[in-house]
């Protein structure tokens, strides 16, 4: 794995070769391609702002603050609060890597003020809407040309709250019907960077019964849902439309609906956090939203616009 030392970086290195080494480091760490693209884009913007011969050891806190001010107010390109917050995170991550690796004696980004951004409330399904979708999925399941896929997908998301990427990565081997504590699904990650997200989530017996029907219809090998992400998104959208739901049913909506139902049922908050596979830091914002979403209508924050799915 490449690090600062093996890349032969020092305070006299300019930004361009330092960024090349950082990109390799991020890939070795198993960071997602989207994160790497965003981080590198942010730092290349800094490189375009500073003189091309500026060495990393010469970059100061004032340089970074001036860069952020320019980007936010003087560049002439819109910079949303969320984008600004991410770019600050990118700066902090890059210069912390240089400092901890010994390339620079001090971290100029350490005292850059991180601006937190509260994203808007997500949209969820209420109990009546969930009931209508389940009834529609059940109709699909028992019609002359049965469609068990819609039922299995929606109920899995509603019971487990797993993310789209986690759902797409599932294989039949991840379903453990004979576990001592009852049927469950094992959410696994290939990258060591995400091992903390791995978890086992209980499944109701009725889902297992539907799963048996599903396996008789579809030839499953490596994937539990052997279709593209977009195809499964259409499955959920069509299910919602046929149920007469005006909202666009999505993976994200099902995940949040699951969490809200668990919250309203009085399930221990730490168990909800573990079920969702998120860190304690992420839980602060998630729990705030769940608290608002679980309250009666009329709360002043309930007027926030729903967020788009990731």
C-alpha positions as CSV (number, residue, x, y, z in Angstrom):
1,X,0.0,0.0,0.0
2,X,1.4,3.4,-1.0
3,X,1.9,6.0,1.7
4,X,3.6,9.3,2.1
5,X,7.0,7.7,2.7
6,X,6.9,5.2,-0.2
7,X,5.8,8.0,-2.5
8,X,8.8,10.0,-1.5
9,X,6.8,13.1,-0.7
10,X,8.2,16.0,1.2
11,X,7.4,19.6,2.0
12,X,9.1,20.6,-1.3
13,X,6.7,18.5,-3.4
14,X,4.2,20.4,-5.5
15,X,0.5,19.6,-5.4
16,X,0.3,17.6,-8.7
17,X,2.5,14.7,-7.7
18,X,1.2,14.7,-4.2
19,X,-2.4,14.3,-5.5
20,X,-1.3,11.4,-7.7
21,X,0.1,9.6,-4.7
22,X,-3.0,10.5,-2.6
23,X,-5.3,9.0,-5.3
24,X,-3.4,5.7,-5.2
25,X,-3.6,5.8,-1.4
26,X,-7.4,6.3,-1.5
27,X,-7.8,3.4,-3.9
28,X,-5.7,1.2,-1.7
29,X,-7.9,2.2,1.3
30,X,-11.0,0.9,-0.6
31,X,-12.7,4.3,-0.8
32,X,-15.6,4.4,-3.2
33,X,-14.9,5.7,-6.7
34,X,-17.4,8.5,-6.2
35,X,-15.6,9.7,-3.0
36,X,-12.2,9.6,-4.8
37,X,-13.5,11.5,-7.8
38,X,-15.0,14.2,-5.5
39,X,-12.0,14.5,-3.3
40,X,-9.5,14.8,-6.2
41,X,-11.8,17.3,-7.9
42,X,-11.8,19.5,-4.8
43,X,-8.0,19.4,-4.5
44,X,-7.4,20.0,-8.2
45,X,-9.6,23.1,-7.8
46,X,-7.2,24.2,-5.1
47,X,-4.2,23.4,-7.4
48,X,-5.7,25.6,-10.1
49,X,-6.2,28.5,-7.6
50,X,-2.6,28.4,-6.2
51,X,0.5,29.2,-8.2
52,X,1.6,26.0,-10.1
53,X,5.0,25.9,-8.3
54,X,3.6,26.2,-4.8
55,X,5.0,23.4,-2.7
56,X,2.8,21.6,-0.2
57,X,5.0,22.8,2.7
58,X,4.3,26.4,1.8
59,X,0.5,26.2,1.8
60,X,-0.8,28.0,4.8
61,X,-4.1,28.3,6.7
62,X,-4.5,31.7,5.1
63,X,-4.1,30.2,1.6
64,X,-6.9,27.7,2.4
65,X,-9.3,30.2,3.9
66,X,-8.7,32.5,0.9
67,X,-9.4,29.6,-1.5
68,X,-12.6,28.8,0.3
69,X,-13.7,32.4,0.3
70,X,-12.9,32.7,-3.4
71,X,-14.8,29.5,-4.2
72,X,-17.8,30.5,-2.2
73,X,-18.1,34.2,-3.2
74,X,-15.7,35.2,-6.0
75,X,-15.4,32.3,-8.4
76,X,-18.7,33.0,-10.1
77,X,-19.8,29.3,-10.0
78,X,-22.6,28.3,-7.5
79,X,-21.3,26.5,-4.5
80,X,-24.0,25.0,-2.3
81,X,-23.4,24.6,1.5
82,X,-23.3,20.9,1.1
83,X,-20.5,21.2,-1.6
84,X,-18.6,23.6,0.5
85,X,-18.7,21.3,3.5
86,X,-17.5,18.4,1.4
87,X,-14.6,20.5,0.0
88,X,-13.5,21.4,3.5
89,X,-13.6,17.7,4.3
90,X,-11.4,17.0,1.3
91,X,-8.8,19.6,2.3
92,X,-8.7,18.3,5.9
93,X,-8.3,14.7,4.7
94,X,-5.5,15.5,2.2
95,X,-3.4,17.6,4.5
96,X,-3.9,15.3,7.5
97,X,-2.5,12.5,5.3
98,X,0.5,14.6,4.4
99,X,1.1,15.7,8.0
100,X,0.7,12.2,9.5
101,X,3.0,10.8,6.9
102,X,5.7,13.3,7.7
103,X,5.7,15.2,4.4
104,X,4.8,18.5,6.1
105,X,5.7,19.7,9.6
106,X,2.2,21.2,10.4
107,X,-1.3,20.6,9.1
108,X,-2.6,23.9,7.6
109,X,-6.1,22.6,7.3
110,X,-6.4,21.6,10.9
111,X,-7.9,25.0,11.9
112,X,-10.1,25.4,8.9
113,X,-13.6,25.7,10.3
114,X,-15.8,22.7,9.2
115,X,-19.2,23.9,8.2
116,X,-21.9,21.3,9.0
117,X,-24.9,21.1,6.8
118,X,-28.3,19.7,7.7
119,X,-29.8,17.9,4.8
120,X,-33.6,18.1,4.4
121,X,-35.9,15.5,5.8
122,X,-36.4,12.4,3.7
123,X,-39.8,11.3,2.5
124,X,-41.4,8.2,4.1
125,X,-44.4,6.1,3.6
126,X,-47.2,6.3,6.2
127,X,-49.0,3.2,7.5
128,X,-51.9,3.5,5.1
129,X,-49.5,3.7,2.1
130,X,-47.5,0.8,3.3
131,X,-50.7,-1.3,3.6
132,X,-51.8,-0.4,0.1
133,X,-48.4,-1.3,-1.3
134,X,-48.4,-4.6,0.5
135,X,-51.9,-5.4,-0.8
136,X,-50.8,-4.5,-4.3
137,X,-47.7,-6.7,-4.0
138,X,-49.8,-9.5,-2.7
139,X,-52.1,-9.2,-5.7
140,X,-49.1,-9.5,-8.0
141,X,-48.0,-12.6,-6.1
142,X,-51.3,-14.4,-6.6
143,X,-52.4,-13.4,-10.1
144,X,-52.4,-16.0,-12.9
145,X,-49.0,-14.9,-14.0
146,X,-47.5,-14.4,-10.6
147,X,-44.9,-11.8,-9.8
148,X,-43.2,-12.6,-6.5
149,X,-40.2,-10.4,-7.1
150,X,-42.0,-7.2,-6.3
151,X,-43.3,-8.6,-3.0
152,X,-40.0,-10.0,-2.0
153,X,-38.0,-6.9,-2.7
154,X,-40.4,-4.4,-1.0
155,X,-40.9,-6.5,2.1
156,X,-37.1,-7.2,2.4
157,X,-36.4,-3.4,2.3
158,X,-39.3,-2.6,4.7
159,X,-38.1,-5.2,7.3
160,X,-34.4,-4.6,7.1
161,X,-33.8,-1.0,6.0
162,X,-30.8,-2.0,3.9
163,X,-29.4,0.4,1.3
164,X,-29.6,-0.1,-2.5
165,X,-26.0,-1.1,-2.8
166,X,-26.3,-3.6,0.0
167,X,-29.4,-5.1,-1.6
168,X,-27.6,-5.4,-5.0
169,X,-24.7,-7.2,-3.3
170,X,-26.8,-9.9,-1.7
171,X,-26.5,-13.5,-2.7
172,X,-28.6,-16.5,-1.7
173,X,-25.8,-17.5,0.7
174,X,-26.5,-14.3,2.7
175,X,-29.9,-15.7,3.7
176,X,-29.6,-17.9,6.8
177,X,-32.8,-19.7,7.4
178,X,-31.6,-22.0,10.1
179,X,-29.8,-19.5,12.4
180,X,-30.3,-20.3,16.1
181,X,-31.9,-16.9,16.7
182,X,-34.2,-17.3,13.7
183,X,-34.0,-16.5,10.0
184,X,-31.7,-13.6,9.1
185,X,-29.9,-11.8,6.3
186,X,-26.1,-11.3,6.6
187,X,-25.0,-7.9,5.2
188,X,-21.4,-8.2,4.1
189,X,-18.8,-6.0,2.6
190,X,-15.8,-6.9,0.5
191,X,-13.7,-3.9,1.4
192,X,-12.0,-3.9,4.9
193,X,-12.8,-0.2,5.0
194,X,-16.5,-1.0,5.4
195,X,-16.3,-4.0,7.7
196,X,-17.9,-2.1,10.6
197,X,-21.1,-1.9,8.5
198,X,-21.4,-5.7,8.4
199,X,-24.4,-7.0,10.4
200,X,-27.1,-9.6,10.7
201,X,-30.7,-8.6,10.5
202,X,-33.7,-10.7,11.5
203,X,-36.2,-11.8,8.9
204,X,-39.8,-12.7,9.5
205,X,-40.9,-16.2,8.7
206,X,-43.5,-15.0,6.2
207,X,-40.6,-13.5,4.2
208,X,-38.8,-16.8,4.2
209,X,-42.0,-18.5,2.8
210,X,-42.1,-15.9,0.0
211,X,-38.4,-16.5,-0.6
212,X,-39.1,-20.2,-1.2
213,X,-41.7,-19.3,-3.8
214,X,-39.2,-16.8,-5.4
215,X,-36.5,-19.4,-5.7
216,X,-38.9,-21.8,-7.6
217,X,-39.4,-19.0,-10.2
218,X,-36.0,-17.6,-10.6
219,X,-32.7,-19.4,-11.1
220,X,-30.4,-17.7,-8.6
221,X,-26.7,-18.1,-8.6
222,X,-24.5,-15.3,-7.3
223,X,-27.1,-12.6,-6.7
224,X,-30.4,-12.6,-4.8
225,X,-31.7,-10.0,-7.2
226,X,-30.0,-10.6,-10.6
227,X,-31.1,-7.3,-12.2
228,X,-29.6,-3.9,-12.6
229,X,-30.1,-1.2,-10.0
230,X,-32.3,0.7,-12.4
231,X,-34.5,-2.3,-13.1
232,X,-35.2,-2.8,-9.4
233,X,-35.9,0.9,-9.0
234,X,-38.6,0.5,-11.7
235,X,-40.0,-2.4,-9.8
236,X,-40.5,-0.2,-6.7
237,X,-41.8,2.8,-8.7
238,X,-44.3,0.7,-10.5
239,X,-45.4,-1.0,-7.3
240,X,-46.1,2.4,-5.8
241,X,-47.9,3.7,-8.9
242,X,-50.2,0.6,-9.1
243,X,-51.0,1.1,-5.4
244,X,-52.1,4.6,-6.1
245,X,-49.2,6.2,-4.1
246,X,-48.3,9.7,-5.3
247,X,-44.8,9.5,-3.8
248,X,-42.0,7.9,-5.8
249,X,-41.3,4.7,-3.9
250,X,-37.5,4.1,-3.8
251,X,-34.8,2.2,-1.9
252,X,-34.1,5.3,0.2
253,X,-37.8,5.8,1.1
254,X,-38.1,2.1,2.2
255,X,-35.0,2.4,4.3
256,X,-36.3,5.5,6.1
257,X,-39.8,4.0,6.5
258,X,-38.3,1.0,8.1
259,X,-36.3,3.1,10.6
260,X,-39.3,5.3,11.4
261,X,-41.4,2.2,12.1
262,X,-38.8,0.8,14.4
263,X,-38.5,4.2,16.2
264,X,-42.2,4.4,16.7
265,X,-42.3,0.8,17.9
266,X,-40.0,1.9,20.8
267,X,-37.0,-0.3,19.6
268,X,-33.8,0.6,21.4
269,X,-32.1,3.4,19.5
270,X,-28.7,1.7,19.4
271,X,-30.3,-1.4,17.9
272,X,-31.8,0.8,15.2
273,X,-28.4,2.3,14.5
274,X,-26.8,-1.1,14.3
275,X,-29.6,-2.4,12.0
276,X,-29.0,0.6,9.6
277,X,-25.2,0.0,9.7
278,X,-24.2,3.5,10.5
279,X,-21.7,5.0,12.9
280,X,-22.5,6.9,16.1
281,X,-21.4,10.1,14.4
282,X,-23.9,9.6,11.6
283,X,-26.6,8.6,14.1
284,X,-26.7,12.1,15.5
285,X,-28.2,13.5,12.4
286,X,-30.2,10.4,11.5
287,X,-31.8,10.2,15.0
288,X,-32.7,13.9,14.8
289,X,-34.6,13.2,11.6
290,X,-36.3,10.1,12.9
291,X,-37.5,12.1,16.0
292,X,-39.1,14.7,13.7
293,X,-40.5,12.2,11.3
294,X,-42.0,10.2,14.1
295,X,-43.8,13.1,15.7
296,X,-47.3,14.2,14.8
297,X,-47.8,16.5,11.8
298,X,-47.6,20.2,12.4
299,X,-44.0,20.3,13.7
300,X,-42.3,23.4,12.3
301,X,-39.5,21.4,10.7
302,X,-41.9,19.0,9.0
303,X,-42.3,21.5,6.2
304,X,-38.7,20.8,5.0
305,X,-38.6,19.5,1.4
306,X,-37.9,15.8,1.0
307,X,-34.3,14.8,0.0
308,X,-33.5,13.1,-3.2
309,X,-32.3,9.5,-3.1
310,X,-28.5,9.1,-3.1
